[in-house]
Amino acid sequence: MQLKLYDTLTREKRVFEPIDPKRVRMYVCGPTVYDFAHIGNARPVIVFDVLFRLLRHLYGEQHVTYVRNITDVDDKINARAAERGISIRELTEDTYKNFKDDVAALGCLEPTVEPRATEHIEEMKTLIDRLVASGHAYVAEDHVLFSVPSMQDYGRLSKRPLDDMIAGARVEVAPYKKDAMDFVLWKPSKPGEPSWPSPAGIAAEGRPGWHIECSAMSWKHLGETFDIHGGGIDLVFPHHENEIAQSRCAFHTGTMANYWMHNGFLQVEGEKMSKSLGNFVTIRESLERWPGTVLRFQMLKTHYRQPIDWTRKSTETAALELGVFENFTQFVGDRPGELPNELIDALADDLNTPLAISVLHKLAEECRKSGDPWSKAACDLKASCKFLELDLSNVSHRKIYERQHGKIDEDKIKRLVDARAVARTKRDWKESDRIRDELAAMGVVLKDSKDGTTWEIAR
């Protein structure tokens, strides 16, 4: 079995060969902590959590380093703190805690290292000074800018024509820029904004640009060149393109990361997620209605490089499928299971999670055929779900119903069912129907038979 990953830089699926098998290194761009993360932000977190787990399985937990950064200095953060009338530190601390709680509920492991941008200012300044000294950056009006023309093969990752890059970068038009594509490494701070002593001999205090932050943090924790760099497809340009430019030119290397991986876009109910359309969904809002494992499973049913349409129907379907797995594994207990080779092979084929999930369904079908609640298939199914961190403890239909509607009052339901039985005995069909409708409003479905009436929560 060989691990193969699709590399955005070369546009091909390649066999993964780590620089050092005893120190496999991965960097993924994390959140900008100014508000609750939306469901689209959850996708890279879940995707690269699965890859992290797979790498640990293949190379050993102690041999894999996963770095996911926190951007805690940014224009959006400054604006949101001012809007709420709180300090920037208070905003970022509160938002960071919310993010950690949300992704933990999605079953994601904590990264090996989770560095904050504000704790790596000195590394950023060191890189900037190197770039200025080597002619790849210049100072203009208390700004430091990267000189894009100084890098001959700039644009290899996104492979965009120059005009498209200019438009896609939404570059600031400024008279002090030597070239339209040049981007900011450092800029002066406005009153009330975070500020630090500037690099490159600039007297005024300032703050870093967005792109230099990730170059500095990946260098600090993974080195000048490392194995995998990941993130959403929206980061290919300009963010990752600019990271490559900064890091390669600062260290005079031909490569920043050997494999570049990007997950596809997410839309909601067939449309781009937007607050103006009323379809902007945060992770926190989704967790109020559904267990995190349902959201995780729903995400994994689509291959990470493909776009995903996030719909209520697909969430309900994911919950029903997990309910089937729970039904077949509920009696297994602590009995050990094995991971099928087909499961690992599917994940090793560029994280083919849909194929891996088909293995789970195959095991469930074997469970159904055997009729043995302690079968090997049941044990293997539970082990496979555990490997993908699909927690089956809270996915029963009843538990999901109670999560969305509150605890079921069984005593009240029994009283109503008994009262309906009395009404039916008296042939009081009007009262019988009224009670049935009252139960239906509570989400209860009745099943009448010659042996009496049973009830269940509606699916």
N, C-alpha and C positions, 0 to 999 in steps of 0.2 A: 504494500500500500504506500502510495506517495501522496503527500499533500500538494495540491495544485491550487494556485490563487490567480485570479485575473488581475493583471497589472495595468492600471489606467495609462501609465506612461508608455508602455510598449504596445498596448491594445491587444494583448494576448494572454491566454491562460498559461502560467508557467509553473514548473515544479519548484516548490519552495526549498531553498537551500540557505539556511541561516548562516550568518557570518561566523557565529560561534554557537554550536548546538548546546553548549552549557550556559549560554547567556542570550537567549532569544529576546529581542527587544521590539516593542510595538508602541507607537505614539498615536493617540487619537485626539482630535480637537474636541474639547469639552464645551460647556455652556458659558454664555455671558450672563452673569447672575444679576439680572435686574427685574425679573418677573417670573411667574410660574412657567415651567417648561411646557411646551405644547406637545401633542402626541407625535408630531413630526420629529421633534427633538429626541423622542424615545427610540426612534428607529436605529440610529447609529449606536446608541448605548446598548441596545439589545443585540444587534448584529455583532458588535465587536466583543461583547461579553461571551457570546457563543464561540467566537474565534479564540478568545482568551482561554476558555475552558478546554477547547480542542488542543491548543498548543501545550497546555499544562498536562493533558492526557498523553500527548505524544513525546514530550521532552522532559516532563517532570515539573512539579509545581515550583520547586526552588530554582529552576533554570529559565523561567519566563518572567520578564519585567514588562509590565503594562503601565504606561503613563497616559493619563487623561487630565488635561489642564483645566484650570478655572480662570476665565477672564474676569478680573475684578477691577479693571480700570478701562473705561470706555465712554464714548459720548452718550450712549443710551443710559448707562448707569448714572452719569452726572445729571441727565435730564430727569430721570425718574425720581432720584433722591430729592431734587429741587421741587418736583411736582408734589411729592408726599410730605415735604417739609421735614425730612429726617437726614441724618448724616449718611454719607456714602458708605461708611463702614457698617452702619446699622442695616442699611439696605442690602449690602452684599452678604453679610452674615446671615440675615433672615432668609434671603433667597437661596443661598447655598445650602442651608439646612433643609429647606423645602425640597430642593433638587435631590439631595441625598436620600431623604425619606421616600420620595416618589420612585426613584430608580431601584431602591432596595425592595419596595413593594412589587416591582416588576421582576424580581428574582435575580438582579444583577450583582455580581461580586464587586467589591470595592477594587479599584485599580491598585497596583503595587505602590504607585506614587501618584498623588493628586496635587500637583504644584499650582500655586497661585501666581498670577502675573506680577502682582505688587511685591512678591518676595524674591523676584529675579531681575530687579532693575539694574543691578551692577553687571550681570551677565549681558543684558541688552546693551548697556553702554559700551561694554568691551567689544561686542560685535560691531556696533556702529563705528567705534574708533578704528577698528580693523578695516572696515569698508571704506572709510574716508581716506585712511593712509594708503590703501591700495588703488585708489582712484575710482572705486565703484560707487562712491557716495560723495555728496558735497553739501556744504553749508550755505544756506541762503535765508536771510531775514529771520534768524533764530530757528529755522527749520533745518533738519538734516533729511536729504532726499536720496533715494537710491537711483542711480543713473542706469536706466534700463538699456540704452544703447551700448553700455560698457560690457554687457553680457551677450555674446554673439548668438547663443542658442536659446535665448529667452523665449518662452512660449511652447516648449516641447511638450509639456504636460497637457495643455488645453488644445494645442494645435489649431489656434484660431488665427485668421488673418489680422493684420495690425489694426485695421479700422474696427473690426469686431471687438478686439481687445480694448481699444480705447472706449468704445461704447459700453462694453460689459463691465469695465472697471469703474464706471461712473466717476472718472478722474476729476479732481478739482482743477478748475482753470485758475492758474495763479501766475502772475508776471515773473515771479522768481524761479519758476521751473524751467530747466533747460530743454526738457522734452515733455510732450504731452503725457507720455506713459510713465514718467518718473513718479515714484510714490513715496509717501512720508515714512521715515523711520523714527523721527522725533519731532515734536512740535511744542511751541511755547504754551504754557497753561494760562487760562483765563482766571480772573479773580474768583476764588471759591472752589476751583478745581484742584484735584490732587496734583502735586508738583514735586520734582526732585532736581538736584543739581544736574545740569545738562552735560552731555558728552561733547567731544569735538571742540572744546574751548569756548563754548557758548556761555556768556555770562548769565543770561536769564534762565530761570528755572523752567522746566517743562515736563512733558510726559511722553511715553512711547506711543508709536503707531501700533495698530493691531497686529500686523504681520510679524514684526520683529519679536513679539512676545513668544510666539510658538517656536521660532528658531532658537531663541535663548533657552527656553525650558527643555526642548528636546535635546539640545547640546549638553545642558547641565546634567541631565539624568540618563541619557542614552549614548552620548558621544557624537562625534562629528558625522559619522555615518552609522545608520542602524538598519534594522530589517524591514519593518512595516510601518507605513504611515497611513492612517485612515481618517475617514470623515464622510460627510454627506456630499452628494454630487454637486451641490451648489457651492462647495468650497474649492472646487478645482481651479476656478478662476474668479477673482484674482488671488485669493488667499494662499492656496497651496503653490500656485505658480510663483508668487512672491517669496514664500518661504524657501523654495528651492533656490531662487536667485540669491537671497541673502546668505543662506548657509553655504552654498557652494562657493560663492565669491569670498566669503569671510575665511573659509578654510582651504580654498584652492583645491577642492575635490571635484571629481566628475559626478558624484552621486551624493544625495542627502539621505534618501531611503531607497532600499533595493526593490521594494514593492509598494505601489500606491493603490489603495483600495477605497472605493466609494460606493455608498449605498444610494439607491434611486430615490426619486421624489415620492412624497406622500400627498394625496389629495383626499378630501372628505366628501362623500356622497357624490363623486363625479366632478367636483369642482376644487379649484385651488383654495386652500384654507385661508380665510380672511375674516377679520372682525367685521368688516362692512357687509359681508354676506351672511353673517350670523352663524358661520360654521367653524369658528375658531374653538378648538377643543384642547383643553390642557390635560396633562396626565392626571393631575389631582381631581379634576371633574370626572374623568373616566373611572378613576379608582373609587369614587363614591358610589358608582353603580355596579361595577364589575370587579371581581378579584383580579389582582395583578397578573396571575398566571393565565387568565383568559386573554388579556391584552397581549401578553408575551407570545402566547400560542398563535393568536391571530396574526401577529407581525411575522412570525416564522413560517407561516403557510405560503408566503410569497418569497421567491428568491430575492436576496438582498439587492441585487443589481437591477431588478425590475421595478417599475413604478408600482405603487400600491394604492388601491382605492379603499379608504377606511369608511366602512358603512356599518350601520346598526345591524343589518342582516348578517354581515360577515362576523360581527361580534357574537351574535346569538348562535350562529353555526359553530364557531369556535368553542363556545360554552357547552353546546350539546355533545360535540366530539370528545371533549375532556370528560364530560359526564360518563360517557361510555367507558373510557379508560379507567375512571374511578370505580365504576361498577365492577369491572373485571379484576381490579387489584385490591379491593377493600379488605379482603381476608388474608392477604399475603403476610402482613405483619413485617417482622424482621428477617424473613427468609431471604437469603442472598439470591441475586439474579445476575445474569451475564449480559454484557453489551453485545448485541449481534454485530458481526463483522460488517454486515450491510449498512448498519447505522453509521459506523465510523467511516466506512468507505464513501457514503453519501456526503458526509460533512467534509471529508478530505477532498472532495471534488468541488472546490471553490464554494464551500459552505452551502451545499445543495440541501437546504432545510426542507423544502417540499418533498424531496425524495426520502429524507430521513423520517419525515412524518408518515410517509407511506409505509415505512417499516413498522411504525407504531400500530397502524391500522392492520397490518398483516398479523402482528402478534395478537391484537384484540380478536381477530377472526379465529385464530388458533385457540384462544381462550374460549370463545363461544362454542366451537366444535367439541372441545374436550369436555366441557361441562364441569371441570374440576377447578374449584376456586383456589386451589393451591398448586396449580400446574406450573411446569417450568416456564411456559409462555407467559403466565401471569407474573411470575417473578421477574422474568426478563423485561416485560413491559414496564413494570414499576421501576426497575433499574434504569431503563432507557429514558423514561420520563424524568427521573431524578437527574440523569446526566445533562439533559436539556433544561434542567431546573423548572420543570412543570410540576408545581405543587398541587397534588390532587386532593388535598385535605379539605378544601373549601369550595369545590366546584359542583357539588350536588345541586340539583335544581332547587331543592328546598332552601339551601344556604344562600344561593344567589337571590332567590325570591325575597328572603328575609333581609338581605342586604339592601334591596331596592325598596321594600315596602314596610319593613319592620317585622318584629317577631310575630310568628303565627300564634294566635290564641286558640289552642286546641280545645280547651274547655268550652269556649263559645261555639266553636264549630260543631262539637259533639251535641251541645244543647240544641242547636238549630237543626242538625240532622235528625235527632230524636223527635223534635217538634214536627218536622216535615213528615216523618214516618207516621206520627199520630194523625196528621191532617190527611195523609193518603188513606189511612185505615178508615177514616170518616168520609172518604171520597170528597174531601174539601179541596178540590183541585186549584181553586183560586189561592188559598192559603199556601198550598204546596208549591205552587209556582212562585209566589211571593218570596218564600224562604229560599227556594232555589236561586232566584235572582239576587237575593241578598248575599248568599254564599258566593255566587259568581262575581259579585262586585268586590268580594274579598280575595278573589283569585282562586276560589275553590271549585273544582269540577267534581260532580257527583256521578257515580256509576251504580245504577240500579240493576239488581239481579234477583233470581229466585231465593238467593241466600241472604238478601238484605242489601243495604246501601253502603258503599265504601266511597272514600273521597281522596283526592290528591290535588296538589297545587298545579294550576294550569301551566302548560309550557308555552 
